[in-house]
Amino acid sequence: MIDFDIARVAFLVILFATLVLLVGMILLLQYYLSNKENKWLGLILPITSFCISLVALLGVLGLTAFTLTSVMMVDGEIVEQTVTQVGDMSAIIATALFVFLIYNIPTVVLLALYGGCRSKRNRQRALGKMSVQDLE
């Protein structure tokens, strides 16, 4: 029998509801910005999301390869020792690609919302121009 702690379940429910609310607010903000006249406003969140994915990618690459330099004095002489450790290159590339793709899922979603809003706006603008031409 599984024993659930009520406080733990309540915490998880509140956490999930908060995350859903946060994602919903971000999508609403993207919708609002994408429908503005200035097309660059709708690109703020996707560009920010892409930059976050680049920072995550640099973090992964920085953790997989590092150089350690130590300076010691041996028998009155200064000795510098450098150790460079690089992991398996195929594993590093696979991990970097995986992190880049996962972190860009929000970027793709935000760009899809932007593209949908902009195409709807452009279609409405074209219909408005056609109706003005029909009146002439």
JORAQUI-V759646 format. One line per field, one symbol per residue. phi: phi as a letter, one per 20 degrees, with the letter a starting at -180 (. if undefined). burial: + if it has 9 or more other C-alpha atoms within 8 Angstrom, else -. Layout:
# JORAQUI-V759646
phi = ???
burial = ???
This chain:
# JORAQUI-V759646
phi = .edeefffffffffffffffffffffffffffffefffffffefffffffffffffffffffeecbcddcdcdclndeddcdcddcfffffffffffffffffeffffffffffffffffffffffffffffffff
burial = --------+-----------------+--+++++++--+-+++-+++-++-+++-++--++--+++-------------------------+--++--++--++-+++-++-++--++--+---------------
